[in-house]
């Protein structure tokens, strides 16, 4: 990362940050709408496993998205260094959007049997793979546009997108359930939040097509040409590799475990142990997430 940012023509810094954050928030929406509808998904795609086992299988399916996220980060990190940040943005958001819409169109277990959960697993893995490339890529893109003294502040907006995506997912679910009624929502209305991703995808592509390649990437491309070796430079040199290890083991593992366990165990405990109505659980989680998003 360089300590200077060149003068550039095109979108302003505010536009770069806003467009990057908005697109990443849309991807988090896609990622979280699955977890927020785990109870309904369990009934439709793991119908023969019993209530408890089907719920566990739905959560495991959601968890697969996390398993493939590191692979997505590696693949799209390399892809971004080779082809550019903007191209990578467009690929990851398209993959995420199409996989999410596909989940909303999948026939359930009662229609196609075991093929239903298998297809669901594939779509979920595609979601995680895409998000692995999107999240870090957005932070890099913003950082490469930012003045040195504002990089932490501006890339921090990307960190807020997870909360924004969750808020959006819960809001859409609550509105759809209220409009259709619980019975219709559980029968077919649960598909609407997934299908809405088609609109979010169109908006995201429109926004991101207006962005330019980052000045830092252009300079790197001009200086290194085809001789770049992103994996070796990032992981096999101690100068850079130590920061990767610090970020992974010192920050991200702990932060991820606390955040996701706090959210999903809270849902599980209220729904399955306290037997709180799902709609009430969504409302409570939404209020807490809105409050915590500003902290």
C-alpha positions in Angstrom: 0.0 0.0 0.0 1.4 3.4 -1.0 1.4 6.5 1.2 0.1 8.8 -1.5 -3.0 8.9 -3.6 -2.7 10.3 -7.0 -5.0 12.9 -8.4 -7.8 11.1 -10.3 -10.6 11.9 -12.6 -14.0 10.4 -12.3 -16.2 9.8 -9.2 -15.5 11.7 -6.1 -14.1 10.0 -2.9 -17.6 10.2 -1.3 -19.0 8.4 -4.4 -16.3 5.7 -4.2 -17.0 5.0 -0.5 -20.7 5.2 -0.8 -20.9 2.9 -3.9 -18.5 0.4 -2.4 -20.3 0.3 0.9 -23.8 0.1 -0.7 -22.8 -2.8 -2.9 -21.2 -4.7 0.0 -24.3 -4.1 2.1 -26.4 -5.6 -0.7 -24.2 -8.7 -0.6 -24.5 -8.9 3.2 -28.3 -8.7 2.7 -28.1 -11.8 0.4 -25.8 -13.6 2.9 -28.0 -12.9 6.0 -31.4 -13.4 4.6 -30.6 -17.2 4.5 -29.7 -17.3 8.1 -32.7 -15.2 9.2 -35.0 -17.7 7.4 -33.3 -20.8 8.7 -36.5 -22.1 10.4 -38.6 -21.8 7.2 -35.8 -23.2 5.0 -35.5 -26.2 7.3 -39.1 -27.1 6.8 -38.9 -26.8 3.0 -35.6 -28.4 2.2 -35.0 -30.9 5.1 -38.6 -31.9 5.6 -37.9 -35.6 6.3 -35.4 -35.1 9.0 -37.6 -34.0 11.9 -37.9 -30.5 13.4 -34.7 -30.4 15.4 -32.5 -32.2 12.9 -33.8 -30.2 10.0 -33.1 -26.9 11.8 -29.5 -28.1 12.6 -29.1 -29.0 8.9 -30.3 -25.6 7.8 -27.8 -23.9 10.2 -25.0 -26.2 8.9 -25.9 -25.2 5.4 -25.7 -21.6 6.4 -22.3 -22.3 8.0 -21.0 -23.7 4.7 -20.9 -20.2 3.4 -18.3 -19.4 6.0 -16.2 -22.4 5.1 -15.8 -21.3 1.5 -15.3 -17.6 2.3 -11.5 -17.9 2.8 -11.3 -19.7 -0.6 -13.3 -16.9 -2.2 -10.9 -14.4 -0.7 -7.9 -16.2 -2.1 -9.3 -16.7 -5.5 -10.8 -13.2 -5.9 -7.8 -11.6 -4.3 -5.6 -13.1 -7.0 -8.2 -12.2 -9.6 -8.4 -8.6 -8.4 -4.6 -8.3 -8.6 -4.6 -9.7 -12.1 -7.7 -8.1 -13.7 -8.5 -5.1 -11.5 -10.7 -4.2 -8.6 -13.7 -3.1 -10.6 -13.9 -6.3 -12.6 -13.7 -8.3 -9.5 -16.5 -6.2 -7.9 -18.8 -6.9 -10.8 -18.0 -10.7 -10.8 -18.6 -11.2 -7.1 -21.8 -9.2 -6.8 -23.2 -10.9 -9.9 -22.4 -14.3 -8.5 -23.9 -13.5 -5.1 -27.1 -12.0 -6.6 -27.7 -14.9 -9.0 -27.1 -17.5 -6.3 -29.6 -15.7 -4.0 -32.3 -15.4 -6.6 -31.7 -19.1 -7.4 -32.5 -20.1 -3.8 -35.8 -18.2 -4.1 -36.6 -20.3 -7.2 -35.5 -23.7 -6.0 -38.2 -26.4 -5.7 -38.4 -27.8 -2.2 -37.9 -31.4 -0.9 -41.5 -32.4 -1.4 -41.1 -31.6 -5.1 -37.7 -32.9 -6.2 -36.6 -34.9 -3.1 -32.9 -35.0 -2.2 -31.9 -32.8 -5.1 -33.5 -29.8 -3.3 -31.0 -29.7 -0.3 -28.1 -30.5 -2.7 -28.9 -27.6 -4.9 -29.4 -25.4 -1.8 -25.9 -26.4 -0.6 -24.4 -25.4 -3.9 -26.1 -22.1 -4.0 -25.1 -21.4 -0.4 -21.5 -22.2 -1.2 -21.6 -19.8 -4.1 -22.8 -17.1 -1.8 -20.0 -17.6 0.6 -17.4 -17.8 -2.2 -18.6 -14.5 -3.6 -18.7 -12.7 -0.3 -15.2 -13.9 0.4 -14.0 -11.9 -2.5 -16.4 -8.9 -2.1 -15.8 -7.9 1.5 -12.0 -7.6 1.4 -12.1 -6.3 -2.2 -14.3 -3.4 -1.2 -12.0 -2.4 1.7 -9.0 -2.6 -0.6 -10.7 -0.5 -3.3 -11.7 2.2 -0.8 -8.2 2.2 0.8 -6.5 2.6 -2.6 -8.6 5.7 -3.2 -8.2 7.2 0.3 -5.6 9.7 1.6 -3.2 8.0 4.1 -4.6 9.8 7.1 -8.2 8.8 6.3 -7.8 5.2 5.3 -9.0 3.8 8.6 -12.0 6.1 8.8 -13.1 5.5 5.2 -12.6 1.7 5.1 -14.5 1.6 8.4 -17.6 2.3 6.4 -17.2 -1.1 4.7 -17.1 -2.7 8.2 -20.6 -1.2 8.9 -22.1 -2.9 5.9 -22.6 -6.2 7.7 -25.0 -4.6 10.1 -26.7 -2.7 7.3 -27.2 -5.9 5.3 -28.7 -7.7 8.4 -31.0 -4.7 9.1 -32.2 -4.8 5.5 -32.7 -8.6 5.5 -34.8 -8.5 8.7 -36.8 -5.4 7.6 -37.8 -7.1 4.3 -38.7 -10.3 6.1 -40.9 -8.5 8.7 -42.6 -6.4 6.0 -43.3 -9.4 3.7 -44.6 -11.5 6.6 -46.9 -8.7 7.8 -48.2 -8.1 4.2 -48.9 -11.8 3.4 -49.7 -13.2 6.8 -47.7 -15.9 8.6 -49.3 -18.9 6.8 -48.7 -17.5 3.3 -45.2 -16.4 4.2 -44.3 -19.8 5.5 -45.8 -21.5 2.4 -44.3 -19.4 -0.4 -43.8 -15.8 0.7 -40.3 -16.6 2.2 -39.1 -16.7 -1.4 -39.7 -13.0 -1.9 -36.7 -11.7 0.2 -34.5 -13.9 -2.0 -36.1 -12.8 -5.3 -35.7 -9.2 -4.2 -32.0 -9.7 -4.7 -32.6 -9.4 -8.5 -33.5 -5.8 -8.0 -30.6 -5.2 -5.6 -28.2 -6.8 -8.1 -29.4 -4.5 -10.9 -28.9 -1.4 -8.7 -25.5 -2.6 -7.5 -24.3 -3.2 -11.1 -25.6 0.2 -12.2 -23.7 1.9 -9.3 -20.5 0.0 -9.8 -20.3 0.4 -13.5 -19.9 4.1 -12.9 -16.7 3.5 -10.8 -13.2 3.7 -12.2 -10.2 1.5 -11.4 -8.3 2.6 -8.4 -5.2 4.8 -9.0 -3.0 2.5 -6.8 -3.9 -0.5 -9.0 -3.2 1.4 -12.2 0.2 2.3 -10.9 0.9 -1.2 -9.7 -0.1 -2.6 -13.1 2.1 -0.1 -14.9 5.1 -0.9 -12.7 4.8 -4.6 -12.4 3.1 -5.6 -15.6 2.6 -9.4 -15.8 5.3 -10.1 -13.2 3.0 -9.7 -10.2 2.9 -12.7 -7.8 0.2 -11.7 -5.2 0.2 -15.0 -3.2 4.0 -15.0 -2.8 4.1 -11.3 -2.0 1.3 -11.6 0.6 1.9 -14.9 2.3 5.5 -16.0 1.6 7.4 -12.9 2.6 7.6 -12.2 6.3 7.3 -8.4 5.8 3.7 -8.9 4.6 2.8 -12.3 6.0 3.2 -11.2 9.6 0.4 -8.6 9.1 -1.8 -11.3 7.6 -1.3 -13.5 10.6 -2.0 -10.7 13.0 -5.1 -9.7 11.3 -6.4 -13.3 11.1 -5.5 -14.6 14.5 -5.4 -11.4 16.5 -8.6 -9.8 15.2 -10.9 -11.5 12.7 -11.2 -15.0 14.3 -12.3 -13.5 17.7 -14.5 -10.8 16.1 -16.2 -13.3 13.9 -16.8 -15.9 16.6 -18.3 -13.3 19.0 -20.5 -11.6 16.3 -22.0 -14.7 14.7 -22.4 -16.7 17.9 -24.1 -13.7 19.5 -26.6 -13.3 16.7 -27.4 -17.0 15.8 -27.3 -18.4 19.3 -29.6 -15.6 20.4 -32.1 -16.6 17.7 -31.8 -20.3 18.5 -32.2 -19.8 22.2 -35.3 -17.5 21.8 -37.0 -19.7 19.1 -36.2 -23.2 20.3 -35.7 -22.9 24.1 -37.9 -19.9 25.1 -40.4 -20.7 22.3 -40.7 -17.0 21.4 -42.7 -16.3 18.2 -40.4 -16.0 15.2 -41.8 -12.6 14.2 -41.1 -11.3 17.7 -37.5 -12.7 17.5 -37.0 -10.8 14.2 -38.3 -7.6 15.7 -36.0 -7.9 18.8 -33.0 -8.7 16.7 -33.7 -5.9 14.3 -34.0 -3.3 17.2 -30.7 -4.5 18.8 -28.9 -4.5 15.4 -30.1 -0.9 14.7 -28.9 0.2 18.1 -25.6 -1.5 17.9 -24.8 -0.3 14.3 -24.1 3.1 15.6 -21.7 2.0 18.3 
